Amino acid sequence: MPLAVQRPLHVTDDDPTMTALSAIQRQTDAHLRQHVDSRLLFRENQPRLQLRLQPLNLLGALWLQFALAVDLLKRFVKCAECGAPFEVSRGRRTGKRPDAKFYSARCRVGHYRGRIEQAQRLRSSGLSPKQIASKLNACVSVINGWLGASPTKPRRRRH
């Protein structure tokens, strides 16, 4: 089969990806054998047995979590504000959209406030709102709002 057709269909043994995956497999398997126990346990109060993987310690829990992330092809990104990695998926536990950029609402708000402060610093250095908008990849009307240069609607107070 031509290489162009073969590549998308299967990873061959001479592919560097295979070497890396083999190393990951060997290391993970060794740690899972040492720190994780497999057991057949009753499922809740039902007369049904279920296979369970039980970490023996914190290190086992971390290796099991890593193995599950590899198995489920989980995707992680770094927060644009704090740099912390977080999982992006539609899973119930993470709830992060695939296009999420921030770890938490606190990070999102901090990033927003940082952009406002940066716009104010750039204005004090003599740049025009149009130049600031270009630098911060924002609309001129948004920059004017941040700088207080355009009339804004009064905010409603919550009671």
PyMOL commands that set and color helices and strands:
alter all, ss='L'
color gray80, all
select helices_A, chain A and resi 3-9+16-35+58-71+105-124+129-136+140-147
alter helices_A, ss='H'
color red, helices_A
select strands_A, chain A and resi 36-42+49-55+75-78+85-88
alter strands_A, ss='S'
color yellow, strands_A
deselect
rebuild
show_as cartoon
